[in-house]
Amino acid sequence: MEMDAPVRADAEKRIDRRGQHHVAPLDLASATPAAPYADAHPAPRPDPRPASAEVRPYRAGPMVLPRFWTPWVELGDSEDRFGVATGGSDALFRHLWAARATYGTGSERVNANAFYLYDRFRTSFVVSASDETDVYTDGLLRTRRVNLSASVPLRRTVRSIQSLSATWRREREQVLGSDRPEDRADLGGIETAWTISTARSYPYSISSTEGGQLRLAWLREAEALGSQLSLDKVTADARLYHRVFGERDVLALRAGGGTTYGEPRFERSFAVGGYPDASLFDIVRTNNAVLRGYPDNAFTGRSYAAVNAEYRFPLFSPQRGWRSVPLFLRHFRGTVFFDAAHAWSGEFQAADVKTAAGASIGLDSAIGFALPMTAELTVAHGFDDQGETKVYFRFGLAF
């Protein structure tokens, strides 16, 4: 469409005021044709032929064979343990297993632990077994244990999960080298537990960062289940994680307690001192508390209570490995903490509560670029009777 003369003149004035220049239109008809394009790159390779393979049922067997091993170190008061651990799983994580073997420097015996998890259906099944020897003042105590567990998720959402579990345990304790009947105990019980968790962590988190967890459990020990005792044990454990000064700093709080009903003369239901040493409920000296800076299982009783506070903060995050070495360094973190715990029989006495404080340096890594691993080097000091300055090295967070 041709532009009217007054409009064209006004447009030319505006162009001149902006300092722009008029450009003559190109005469494409008289332009020299361009040379044809020549591609200097080699011709692409032909597409591969479609794969043809036999369709076979899913077989998990070859995939669960062990393909790694890692050193294992446990430092304790009565003895230190050194050994190796390994495990495996299939691609869909329906089958998962791990095993550990250690040598105790005090008992001079080999300890073995293993578990197998089957998680194909809604209910998860776990079978675990252990054969361990502990050093006590009366000699060497050998404990052989088998556990069968089933766990069902009751409700699962984006932010929380509730589950109900039941575990049958059969256990035999025996003082090595003794033929006295009182130095041998057969135990058996059923534990039921309800757990709700809203704890959340993120790719750069140094631990659980938000939310919390609550666990309520009840253990029934009875002669009908193969036990020499008849009693009930009830425990509760609550944890809370909250960001404080930054996106990755975490204040971790924990409170727990338990009590025993039945068998009034049985006063070794619970123990406090050191780190927890019970993966499931043990009827004797169950240690679910964290009380660093004191000998392991130093205090026992029919009831226990414990409170812990940890401030965890990041130091630096390498997020790298070295060449093809199957170890990936994720985070280094620092922790300062305070512990308070007590185990008693009869009346509770606040003056008998034991307290401790300390600090630790932790490492988060991945073995084989896939298996998460957390380790901590801790220094703690106990402020009350039997308290001392102790150094710990262990795998996993305190809670």
C-alpha positions in Angstrom: 0.0 0.0 0.0 1.4 3.4 -1.0 1.9 5.9 1.9 0.3 9.3 1.5 2.7 12.2 0.9 2.1 14.1 4.2 2.5 10.9 6.2 5.7 10.0 4.3 7.1 13.5 4.9 6.3 13.3 8.7 8.0 9.9 8.9 11.1 11.2 7.2 11.3 14.1 9.7 11.1 11.7 12.6 13.8 9.5 11.2 16.1 12.5 10.6 15.6 13.7 14.2 16.7 10.3 15.5 19.9 10.6 13.5 19.2 7.5 11.3 20.0 7.3 7.6 17.8 6.3 4.7 18.8 3.1 3.1 18.1 2.5 -0.6 16.1 -0.6 -1.4 18.1 -3.7 -2.6 17.7 -4.7 -6.3 17.5 -8.5 -5.9 16.9 -9.0 -9.6 20.5 -7.8 -10.5 22.2 -9.5 -7.6 24.9 -12.2 -8.4 23.6 -15.7 -7.5 25.4 -17.3 -4.5 27.6 -20.3 -4.9 26.0 -23.6 -4.0 26.6 -24.8 -0.4 29.2 -27.5 0.0 29.1 -29.5 3.3 32.7 -30.4 4.2 31.6 -32.7 7.1 31.5 -36.4 6.5 28.2 -38.1 5.9 26.5 -39.3 9.1 26.6 -42.9 10.0 23.5 -44.9 9.3 21.1 -45.5 12.2 21.8 -48.8 14.0 19.6 -51.7 13.3 16.7 -52.2 15.7 17.8 -54.5 18.6 16.3 -57.9 18.6 16.4 -59.8 21.8 14.5 -62.5 23.5 11.9 -61.3 26.0 12.5 -63.0 29.2 10.9 -62.8 32.7 12.6 -60.4 35.2 15.3 -62.3 37.2 16.7 -60.7 40.3 19.2 -63.4 41.1 22.3 -62.3 39.2 21.9 -58.7 40.2 21.9 -59.3 44.0 25.4 -60.7 44.0 27.9 -58.6 46.0 29.9 -56.2 43.9 31.6 -54.1 46.6 33.0 -54.3 50.1 33.9 -51.6 52.6 36.0 -51.6 55.8 34.0 -51.5 59.1 35.3 -50.1 62.4 33.7 -50.1 65.8 35.5 -48.4 68.8 34.2 -49.3 72.2 35.2 -49.4 75.9 35.5 -53.2 76.3 36.9 -53.9 72.9 37.4 -52.5 69.4 36.0 -54.3 66.3 37.5 -54.3 62.8 36.0 -56.0 59.8 34.3 -55.7 56.4 30.8 -55.3 55.2 29.1 -56.0 51.8 25.6 -56.1 50.3 23.6 -56.1 47.2 20.2 -55.4 45.6 18.4 -55.9 42.3 17.5 -53.1 39.9 13.9 -52.7 41.3 15.0 -52.9 45.0 12.7 -55.8 45.6 15.5 -57.7 47.2 18.1 -56.0 49.4 20.7 -57.6 51.7 23.8 -56.7 53.7 26.3 -58.6 55.8 29.0 -57.7 58.2 31.9 -59.6 59.9 34.2 -58.1 62.5 36.9 -59.3 64.8 36.8 -58.2 68.5 40.1 -57.3 70.0 38.9 -58.1 73.5 36.9 -61.3 73.0 39.2 -62.5 70.2 36.2 -63.8 68.4 34.4 -63.1 65.1 31.1 -61.4 65.2 28.6 -61.7 62.3 25.4 -59.8 61.3 23.2 -60.1 58.3 19.8 -59.0 57.0 17.6 -59.6 54.0 14.7 -57.3 52.9 11.9 -58.4 50.6 9.9 -55.4 49.4 7.9 -56.4 46.3 4.4 -56.0 47.8 2.8 -53.5 50.1 4.1 -55.2 53.2 7.9 -55.2 53.6 9.5 -58.3 55.2 12.9 -58.4 56.9 14.9 -61.3 58.2 18.0 -60.6 60.3 20.4 -62.7 62.3 23.5 -62.0 64.4 26.1 -63.9 66.4 28.1 -61.5 68.7 30.3 -61.8 71.7 30.6 -59.0 74.2 33.2 -58.5 77.0 31.7 -58.1 80.5 33.2 -58.2 84.0 31.9 -61.8 84.3 33.6 -63.0 81.1 32.5 -63.3 77.5 28.8 -63.2 76.8 27.7 -64.7 73.5 24.4 -63.6 72.0 22.7 -65.3 69.1 19.6 -63.7 67.7 17.0 -64.1 64.9 14.4 -61.5 64.0 11.4 -61.8 61.6 9.7 -58.5 60.9 6.9 -57.2 58.8 6.1 -53.5 58.1 2.9 -52.1 56.5 2.5 -48.4 55.4 -0.8 -47.2 56.8 -0.8 -43.8 55.1 1.6 -42.2 52.7 1.5 -38.6 51.5 4.0 -36.2 49.9 5.0 -34.9 53.4 4.4 -37.8 55.8 4.3 -41.5 56.1 2.7 -43.7 58.8 3.6 -47.4 59.3 2.9 -50.3 61.6 5.4 -53.0 62.2 5.5 -56.3 64.0 8.7 -58.3 64.9 9.2 -61.7 66.4 12.5 -62.2 68.1 14.3 -65.4 69.4 17.5 -65.0 71.3 19.9 -67.0 73.4 22.6 -65.5 75.7 25.3 -67.6 77.2 28.4 -66.9 79.2 31.2 -68.8 77.4 33.0 -71.4 79.5 30.3 -71.7 82.1 28.0 -74.6 82.7 25.8 -72.9 85.3 22.1 -72.7 84.4 22.0 -69.0 85.5 24.6 -68.1 82.9 22.3 -69.1 80.1 19.1 -67.3 79.1 16.5 -68.1 76.4 14.5 -65.1 75.3 11.6 -64.6 72.9 9.1 -61.9 72.3 6.9 -59.9 69.9 7.4 -56.2 69.3 4.8 -53.9 67.7 5.5 -50.3 66.8 3.7 -47.4 65.2 5.7 -44.7 63.5 4.9 -41.4 61.8 7.6 -39.4 60.0 7.5 -36.0 58.4 11.3 -35.6 58.3 12.6 -34.2 55.0 16.0 -33.6 53.5 17.2 -32.2 50.2 20.2 -32.8 47.8 22.4 -30.4 49.7 21.1 -31.2 53.2 23.6 -32.3 55.8 20.9 -34.3 57.6 17.1 -34.3 58.0 16.3 -30.6 57.7 12.6 -30.2 58.4 9.8 -32.1 60.1 10.1 -34.8 62.7 9.4 -38.4 63.7 7.4 -40.1 66.5 7.7 -43.8 67.3 5.7 -45.7 69.9 6.5 -49.4 70.6 5.4 -52.2 72.9 7.3 -55.5 73.5 5.7 -58.6 75.0 8.0 -61.2 76.4 6.3 -64.4 77.4 7.1 -68.1 78.1 4.8 -69.1 75.3 7.2 -67.3 72.9 10.2 -69.2 74.2 11.3 -66.7 76.9 12.3 -67.4 80.5 10.8 -64.1 81.5 7.3 -62.7 81.3 7.1 -58.9 81.1 6.1 -55.9 79.0 8.3 -53.0 77.8 6.9 -49.7 76.4 9.0 -47.0 74.8 8.5 -43.6 73.0 10.9 -41.7 70.8 10.3 -38.2 69.4 12.6 -36.2 67.0 12.4 -32.7 65.6 14.5 -31.0 62.9 14.4 -27.3 62.3 16.4 -24.8 60.2 17.9 -22.0 62.2 20.5 -19.6 60.8 20.7 -20.7 57.2 19.2 -22.9 54.6 21.5 -25.8 55.6 22.0 -25.3 59.4 19.9 -27.7 61.4 18.8 -27.8 65.1 18.0 -31.5 65.9 16.2 -32.4 69.1 15.3 -35.8 70.5 13.4 -37.0 73.6 12.7 -40.6 74.5 11.8 -42.9 77.4 10.6 -46.3 78.4 9.4 -48.4 81.3 8.9 -52.1 82.3 5.9 -53.9 83.7 6.1 -57.4 85.2 9.1 -59.3 86.7 9.7 -56.8 89.6 13.1 -58.3 90.3 14.4 -57.8 86.8 16.2 -54.5 86.9 18.3 -54.6 83.7 15.6 -53.7 81.2 17.2 -50.5 79.9 20.7 -49.1 79.8 22.2 -45.6 79.0 25.8 -44.7 78.2 27.5 -44.3 74.8 25.5 -44.8 71.6 22.5 -47.0 71.1 23.4 -50.7 70.6 20.0 -52.2 70.0 18.7 -52.4 66.4 15.5 -54.0 67.7 14.2 -54.4 71.2 16.5 -56.5 73.4 15.1 -57.7 76.6 18.3 -57.2 78.6 20.1 -53.8 78.8 18.2 -52.3 75.8 20.1 -49.1 75.0 18.1 -46.7 72.9 19.6 -43.5 74.4 22.5 -41.3 73.3 24.7 -40.4 76.3 28.2 -39.7 75.0 31.2 -39.2 77.4 30.3 -42.3 79.6 31.2 -46.0 79.4 28.9 -48.1 77.2 25.8 -49.3 79.0 27.1 -47.7 82.2 23.7 -47.3 84.0 20.8 -49.7 84.0 17.3 -49.8 85.3 13.7 -50.7 84.7 13.0 -47.3 83.2 15.0 -44.7 81.2 14.7 -41.2 79.9 16.9 -39.2 77.5 17.1 -35.8 75.9 19.5 -34.7 73.2 20.1 -31.4 71.3 22.5 -31.1 68.3 23.3 -28.0 66.2 24.6 -29.2 62.8 26.2 -26.8 60.3 27.9 -27.3 56.9 31.7 -26.8 56.6 32.2 -27.3 52.9 30.7 -29.5 50.1 33.3 -30.9 47.7 30.7 -32.7 45.6 33.4 -34.6 43.7 35.5 -37.8 43.6 39.0 -38.6 42.4 39.3 -40.2 38.9 37.7 -43.6 38.9 38.0 -44.3 42.7 34.5 -45.4 43.7 34.2 -42.8 46.5 32.3 -39.6 46.1 32.7 -36.9 48.7 29.4 -34.9 49.3 29.5 -32.9 52.5 31.7 -32.1 55.5 29.8 -30.9 58.5 30.3 -29.8 62.1 28.2 -30.6 65.2 28.0 -29.3 68.8 25.7 -31.2 71.1 24.3 -31.7 74.6 23.1 -35.0 76.1 21.2 -35.9 79.2 20.0 -39.3 80.2 19.1 -41.5 83.2 18.2 -45.2 83.8 16.6 -46.1 87.1 14.6 -48.5 89.1 12.1 -47.3 91.7 11.7 -43.5 92.2 13.1 -41.1 89.7 15.7 -38.8 91.1 16.5 -35.7 89.1 19.9 -35.3 90.8 21.0 -38.6 89.2 20.5 -37.5 85.6 23.8 -37.7 83.7 24.8 -34.9 81.3 27.5 -34.5 78.7 28.5 -32.1 75.8 30.9 -32.2 72.9 31.5 -31.7 69.2 32.0 -33.8 66.1 33.1 -33.6 62.5 31.1 -35.6 60.0 31.5 -36.7 56.4 28.7 -37.6 53.9 29.9 -39.7 50.9 28.8 -42.3 48.5 30.5 -45.7 48.0 30.5 -47.0 44.4 28.8 -43.7 43.5 25.5 -45.0 44.7 25.6 -46.3 48.3 25.2 -43.4 50.8 27.7 -43.5 53.8 27.9 -41.1 56.8 30.8 -41.1 59.3 31.5 -39.0 62.4 34.5 -38.4 64.6 33.3 -37.2 68.0 34.8 -35.9 71.2 32.5 -35.8 74.2 32.9 -35.1 78.0 30.6 -36.4 80.7 30.1 -34.0 83.6 28.9 -36.5 86.3 29.8 -39.7 88.0 31.8 -42.0 85.7 32.0 -39.2 83.1 35.2 -38.8 81.1 36.5 -37.4 77.9 35.9 -39.9 75.1 36.6 -40.1 71.4 34.2 -41.9 69.1 34.4 -42.9 65.5 31.2 -44.4 64.0 29.1 -44.6 60.9 25.7 -42.9 60.8 24.2 -39.9 62.6 23.4 -40.1 66.3 19.7 -39.6 65.5 
